[in-house]
């Protein structure tokens, strides 16, 4: 979801998918006045039947294995503090 630059109350997310490798990155921002500390990130471009390893660069030891179907439905991102971000790497 994109929001106007002057609206700091919403989370923002940006994702890039390489169809050649079926891998992706997602960058999620909790903006300065976003009240909620969680956000549901949905990645609609992944294959339902494949299993992906999702790694948060802030916590590389906490990788998760999720199906494309689960990633399409969305997974929860939690950032305790405003003005923070998380970079996710999504690989087969």
C-alpha positions as CSV (number, residue, x, y, z in Angstrom):
1,X,0.0,0.0,0.0
2,X,1.2,3.4,-0.9
3,X,0.3,6.6,0.9
4,X,0.8,10.3,0.4
5,X,4.2,11.5,1.7
6,X,2.6,13.8,4.2
7,X,0.5,10.9,5.7
8,X,2.8,9.2,8.2
9,X,-0.1,7.3,9.8
10,X,0.0,4.3,7.4
11,X,2.5,1.5,6.9
12,X,4.1,1.3,3.5
13,X,5.4,-1.8,1.6
14,X,7.4,-2.2,-1.6
15,X,8.1,-5.6,-3.2
16,X,10.1,-6.8,-6.1
17,X,9.7,-10.3,-7.7
18,X,12.1,-11.8,-10.2
19,X,9.9,-14.2,-12.3
20,X,13.1,-15.8,-13.7
21,X,14.1,-17.2,-10.3
22,X,10.7,-16.9,-8.5
23,X,12.4,-15.0,-5.7
24,X,11.5,-11.7,-4.1
25,X,12.4,-9.0,-1.7
26,X,9.9,-6.9,0.3
27,X,10.7,-3.7,2.2
28,X,8.1,-2.7,4.9
29,X,8.1,0.6,6.7
30,X,6.2,1.6,9.9
31,X,5.8,5.3,9.4
32,X,6.2,7.9,12.1
33,X,2.6,8.1,13.4
34,X,1.4,4.6,12.4
35,X,-0.5,3.5,15.6
36,X,-0.5,-0.3,14.9
37,X,2.6,-2.2,15.6
38,X,1.7,-5.0,13.2
39,X,1.0,-5.1,9.4
40,X,-0.2,-8.0,7.2
41,X,2.1,-8.3,4.1
42,X,0.5,-10.0,1.2
43,X,2.7,-11.2,-1.7
44,X,0.2,-12.1,-4.6
45,X,2.9,-13.0,-7.2
46,X,4.2,-16.2,-5.7
47,X,3.3,-19.8,-6.8
48,X,0.7,-21.3,-4.3
49,X,2.2,-24.8,-4.4
50,X,5.8,-23.8,-3.8
51,X,7.5,-23.4,-0.4
52,X,9.6,-20.3,0.2
53,X,12.1,-19.4,2.9
54,X,11.3,-15.9,4.3
55,X,14.2,-14.2,6.1
56,X,13.9,-10.9,7.9
57,X,17.3,-9.1,7.5
58,X,16.8,-7.7,11.1
59,X,16.5,-11.3,12.4
60,X,18.2,-13.7,10.0
61,X,18.2,-16.5,12.6
62,X,14.4,-16.5,12.6
63,X,13.7,-17.6,9.0
64,X,10.3,-19.1,8.2
65,X,9.2,-21.6,5.6
66,X,5.8,-20.6,4.1
67,X,3.9,-21.8,1.0
68,X,3.1,-19.4,-1.8
69,X,-0.5,-19.7,-0.7
70,X,0.3,-18.6,2.8
71,X,2.3,-15.6,1.5
72,X,-0.6,-14.7,-0.8
73,X,-3.0,-14.7,2.2
74,X,-0.5,-12.6,4.1
75,X,1.9,-12.9,7.0
76,X,2.2,-10.6,10.0
77,X,5.1,-8.1,10.3
78,X,5.7,-6.6,13.7
79,X,7.7,-3.5,14.3
80,X,7.6,-2.3,17.9
81,X,8.6,1.3,17.1
82,X,7.5,3.9,14.6
83,X,10.1,5.0,12.0
84,X,11.5,1.5,11.6
85,X,11.6,-0.9,8.7
86,X,12.2,-4.6,7.8
87,X,13.7,-6.1,4.7
88,X,12.5,-9.6,3.8
89,X,14.2,-12.0,1.4
90,X,11.9,-14.6,-0.1
91,X,13.7,-17.5,-1.8
92,X,12.9,-21.1,-2.9
